Amino acid sequence: MAFGDNSGLFTTGVRMDVANNGTNDTTVLDAARANQLVFTNGSAGDDVFTNFGSDDSVVNYQKIFDGNNDGFIQFGPNGILDIDRTSKKNPGSDQINLVGLASNELRYLGSKADGSGANQYVYADSATLRQLHTEFGVSHVTESTVGNDNFDASTGQHVYLFDTALGFNLGGDTITNFGSDDFLVTTSEIYNGGKLGQSIGLGHNGVLDLSGEFANTTGDNGVSTGGQVDIQGVSVLHLDHTETGANGVTYYYYAAGPVPSL
């Protein structure tokens, strides 16, 4: 195993630092890009962001209050999220409205330290994960966070989600006991040197380089834009199939081994 530097969070998405100007602003997001809304400690005001889609995200300076600690953050009946909330009784000063977020719910993807050492907490549309829960069952689906994760696929079928379309580096992960009935699922196609439909080798360093927001990005030429995965005991993957979920997300299902012969 030879991981590269996966310490940075932001790679191929469009980072938008939300101003602490104390005013209620409306921002129209680029529907064709992965927008990363970054909040720092201060008074941003009550802001509205339109065109918020499945590939957009919220990066907060603190963990958003999660009453039952299940990793899912529900918005209030008014469609507003108290982004500074620290308890049920303390909503904080700032609120955000993510227009276009049909699920009215975010999911937590972990945290990663920025250059100053402060943690940045990442959230995205919960529907991307819940679609796989519906298809395979909650117990069979595990999502990669933005940190360095270790997974064991030894018992039953496992589906590992890497939401690469968000444009983050999802860390250097390790999967052991990845079997013939397991899937590695991404939301952007893994770069394969333009060799569509062919097997994907795990590179000179023995790990899989994940593409980020775009399918034409590769870690071998610099930063690992989507992160890296060491699938121990596996040297080749193939794109088994793709699916478009009810949430409009395209999922790419990768299985172990070369492309099966017809």
C-alpha positions as CSV (number, residue, x, y, z in Angstrom):
1,M,0.0,0.0,0.0
2,A,1.3,3.4,-0.9
3,F,-1.2,6.2,-0.3
4,G,-0.4,9.7,-1.6
5,D,-1.2,12.9,0.3
6,N,-5.0,12.8,1.0
7,S,-4.8,15.5,3.7
8,G,-6.5,18.2,1.7
9,L,-10.3,18.4,1.5
10,F,-11.1,20.6,-1.5
11,T,-10.1,19.3,-4.9
12,T,-12.3,19.6,-8.0
13,G,-15.5,21.3,-6.7
14,V,-16.2,25.0,-6.6
15,R,-15.4,26.3,-3.1
16,M,-17.7,29.2,-2.0
17,D,-16.7,30.9,1.3
18,V,-19.8,32.3,2.8
19,A,-19.2,35.9,4.0
20,N,-19.9,36.8,7.7
21,N,-21.6,40.0,6.7
22,G,-24.6,39.7,8.9
23,T,-27.0,40.2,6.0
24,N,-29.6,37.9,4.5
25,D,-28.2,37.1,1.0
26,T,-29.5,35.0,-1.9
27,T,-27.0,33.1,-4.0
28,V,-27.8,31.2,-7.2
29,L,-25.5,28.1,-7.4
30,D,-24.1,26.8,-10.7
31,A,-26.3,23.8,-11.4
32,A,-23.5,22.2,-13.6
33,R,-20.9,22.2,-10.8
34,A,-20.3,20.8,-7.4
35,N,-20.7,23.8,-5.1
36,Q,-19.1,23.6,-1.7
37,L,-20.6,26.1,0.8
38,V,-18.0,26.9,3.4
39,F,-19.2,28.5,6.7
40,T,-16.8,29.9,9.3
41,N,-17.5,31.1,12.9
42,G,-19.3,34.4,12.7
43,S,-22.5,36.1,11.7
44,A,-23.4,35.2,8.1
45,G,-27.0,36.1,8.4
46,D,-30.0,34.1,7.1
47,D,-28.9,33.1,3.6
48,V,-30.7,31.4,0.8
49,F,-28.9,29.2,-1.8
50,T,-30.9,28.1,-4.9
51,N,-30.2,25.2,-7.3
52,F,-28.8,23.1,-4.4
53,G,-28.4,19.7,-5.9
54,S,-27.1,16.2,-5.0
55,D,-23.5,17.2,-5.9
56,D,-23.5,20.3,-3.6
57,S,-22.4,20.3,0.0
58,V,-22.2,22.3,3.2
59,V,-18.9,22.6,5.0
60,N,-19.3,24.0,8.5
61,Y,-16.8,25.2,11.2
62,Q,-18.5,23.0,13.8
63,K,-20.6,19.8,13.8
64,I,-24.2,20.7,13.1
65,F,-26.5,19.7,16.0
66,D,-27.8,16.2,15.5
67,G,-30.4,15.4,18.2
68,N,-30.3,11.6,17.9
69,N,-26.7,11.4,16.6
70,D,-27.7,9.3,13.6
71,G,-25.8,11.3,11.0
72,F,-28.9,12.7,9.4
73,I,-29.8,16.4,9.8
74,Q,-33.5,17.2,9.2
75,F,-34.5,20.7,8.4
76,G,-37.4,22.3,10.2
77,P,-41.0,22.3,8.8
78,N,-40.2,25.7,7.3
79,G,-37.3,24.2,5.3
80,I,-34.7,26.2,7.3
81,L,-31.6,24.8,8.9
82,D,-30.1,26.4,12.0
83,I,-26.5,26.0,11.1
84,D,-25.2,27.3,14.4
85,R,-27.5,25.3,16.6
86,T,-25.7,23.7,19.6
87,S,-28.7,22.2,21.4
88,K,-32.5,21.9,21.2
89,K,-32.8,25.2,23.1
90,N,-30.0,27.1,21.4
91,P,-30.6,27.6,17.6
92,G,-27.8,30.0,17.1
93,S,-27.8,33.2,15.0
94,D,-27.6,32.0,11.4
95,Q,-30.1,30.0,9.3
96,I,-29.8,28.7,5.7
97,N,-32.4,27.7,3.1
98,L,-31.1,25.2,0.5
99,V,-33.7,25.6,-2.3
100,G,-33.7,22.5,-4.5
101,L,-32.8,20.0,-1.6
102,A,-35.9,17.9,-2.1
103,S,-35.1,15.6,0.8
104,N,-35.0,18.5,3.3
105,E,-32.3,16.5,5.0
106,L,-28.4,16.4,5.0
107,R,-26.1,13.6,5.9
108,Y,-22.8,13.8,7.7
109,L,-19.6,12.7,5.8
110,G,-17.1,13.3,8.6
111,S,-14.5,16.0,9.1
112,K,-11.0,16.9,8.0
113,A,-8.6,19.4,9.3
114,D,-7.8,22.5,7.2
115,G,-4.4,24.2,7.0
116,S,-4.7,25.8,10.4
117,G,-5.6,22.5,12.1
118,A,-9.2,23.4,12.6
119,N,-11.8,20.7,11.6
120,Q,-14.2,21.2,8.7
121,Y,-17.4,19.2,8.9
122,V,-18.9,18.0,5.7
123,Y,-22.6,17.5,4.8
124,A,-24.5,16.6,1.6
125,D,-27.9,15.5,0.4
126,S,-29.1,12.4,2.4
127,A,-31.0,11.1,-0.7
128,T,-27.7,9.9,-2.3
129,L,-27.1,7.5,0.6
130,R,-30.7,6.6,1.3
131,Q,-31.2,5.5,-2.4
132,L,-28.7,2.7,-1.8
133,H,-30.3,1.9,1.6
134,T,-33.6,1.3,-0.3
135,E,-31.9,-0.9,-2.8
136,F,-29.7,-3.0,-0.6
137,G,-30.8,-2.4,3.0
138,V,-29.1,-0.2,5.6
139,S,-26.9,-3.0,7.0
140,H,-25.3,-3.7,3.6
141,V,-24.3,-0.1,2.8
142,T,-21.3,1.8,4.2
143,E,-20.2,5.2,3.1
144,S,-16.7,6.5,2.9
145,T,-16.2,9.7,4.9
146,V,-13.7,12.5,4.1
147,G,-11.3,10.8,6.6
148,N,-9.2,7.7,6.3
149,D,-11.5,4.7,6.8
150,N,-11.0,1.0,7.2
151,F,-13.7,-1.4,6.0
152,D,-14.1,-5.2,6.4
153,A,-16.3,-6.9,3.8
154,S,-15.9,-10.4,5.2
155,T,-19.5,-11.2,6.1
156,G,-22.4,-11.0,3.5
157,Q,-22.7,-8.5,0.7
158,H,-21.2,-5.1,1.1
159,V,-21.8,-1.9,-0.9
160,Y,-19.3,0.9,-0.3
161,L,-20.4,4.4,-1.4
162,F,-17.8,7.0,-2.4
163,D,-19.7,10.2,-3.3
164,T,-17.0,11.4,-5.6
165,A,-19.2,13.9,-7.5
166,L,-19.0,16.2,-4.4
167,G,-15.4,17.2,-5.5
168,F,-13.7,16.3,-2.2
169,N,-10.7,14.1,-1.4
170,L,-12.4,11.3,0.5
171,G,-9.2,10.2,2.2
172,G,-7.1,7.1,1.9
173,D,-9.3,4.1,2.7
174,T,-8.6,0.4,3.1
175,I,-11.1,-2.5,2.3
176,T,-10.3,-6.0,3.3
177,N,-12.0,-9.2,2.2
178,F,-13.7,-7.6,-0.8
179,G,-15.5,-10.4,-2.6
180,S,-17.3,-11.3,-5.8
181,D,-20.7,-10.1,-4.5
182,D,-19.4,-6.7,-3.2
183,F,-19.6,-3.4,-5.0
184,L,-17.6,-0.2,-4.8
185,V,-20.0,2.5,-5.9
186,T,-19.0,6.0,-7.0
187,T,-21.1,9.0,-8.2
188,S,-18.6,10.0,-11.0
189,E,-16.9,7.5,-13.3
190,I,-13.4,6.4,-12.3
191,Y,-10.7,7.7,-14.7
192,N,-9.6,4.8,-16.9
193,G,-7.2,6.6,-19.4
194,G,-10.0,6.9,-21.9
195,K,-10.3,3.1,-22.2
196,L,-14.1,2.9,-21.6
197,G,-15.4,-0.5,-20.9
198,Q,-12.1,-2.0,-20.0
199,S,-10.7,-3.3,-16.8
200,I,-9.2,-0.8,-14.3
201,G,-5.8,-1.6,-12.7
202,L,-5.0,-0.3,-9.3
203,G,-2.0,1.7,-10.4
204,H,1.7,1.5,-9.8
205,N,1.3,2.2,-6.1
206,G,-1.2,-0.7,-5.6
207,V,-4.2,1.6,-4.7
208,L,-7.2,2.8,-6.7
209,D,-7.2,6.5,-7.5
210,L,-10.7,7.9,-7.4
211,S,-11.8,10.6,-9.7
212,G,-13.4,13.7,-8.2
213,E,-16.1,15.8,-9.7
214,F,-15.1,14.8,-13.3
215,A,-14.3,11.4,-14.8
216,N,-11.1,12.7,-16.5
217,T,-9.1,13.4,-13.4
218,T,-6.6,10.9,-12.0
219,G,-4.4,10.8,-8.9
220,D,-1.4,9.4,-10.9
221,N,-0.9,12.9,-12.4
222,G,-0.9,14.7,-9.1
223,V,-3.3,15.1,-6.2
224,S,-5.8,12.2,-5.8
225,T,-8.8,14.2,-6.6
226,G,-11.4,11.8,-5.1
227,G,-9.2,10.1,-2.6
228,Q,-7.7,6.6,-2.8
229,V,-8.7,3.0,-1.9
230,D,-6.5,0.1,-1.1
231,I,-8.7,-3.0,-1.9
232,Q,-6.5,-5.6,-0.3
233,G,-6.1,-8.8,-2.4
234,V,-7.7,-7.1,-5.5
235,S,-5.6,-5.8,-8.3
236,V,-8.2,-5.2,-11.0
237,L,-11.8,-3.9,-11.1
238,H,-14.4,-3.5,-13.8
239,L,-17.4,-1.3,-14.2
240,D,-20.2,-3.8,-13.7
241,H,-23.1,-1.5,-14.4
242,T,-24.6,2.0,-13.9
243,E,-27.9,3.0,-12.4
244,T,-29.7,6.3,-12.2
245,G,-31.6,6.5,-8.9
246,A,-35.0,8.1,-8.2
247,N,-33.0,11.1,-6.8
248,G,-31.4,11.7,-10.3
249,V,-27.9,10.5,-9.2
250,T,-25.9,8.3,-11.5
251,Y,-24.2,5.4,-9.6
252,Y,-21.2,3.5,-11.0
253,Y,-21.0,0.0,-9.7
254,Y,-17.5,-1.5,-9.7
255,A,-16.8,-5.2,-9.0
256,A,-13.6,-7.2,-8.5
257,G,-11.7,-8.8,-11.4
258,P,-11.4,-8.0,-15.1
259,V,-14.3,-7.4,-17.4
260,P,-16.1,-10.8,-17.8
261,S,-15.8,-12.3,-21.2
262,L,-19.0,-12.7,-23.3
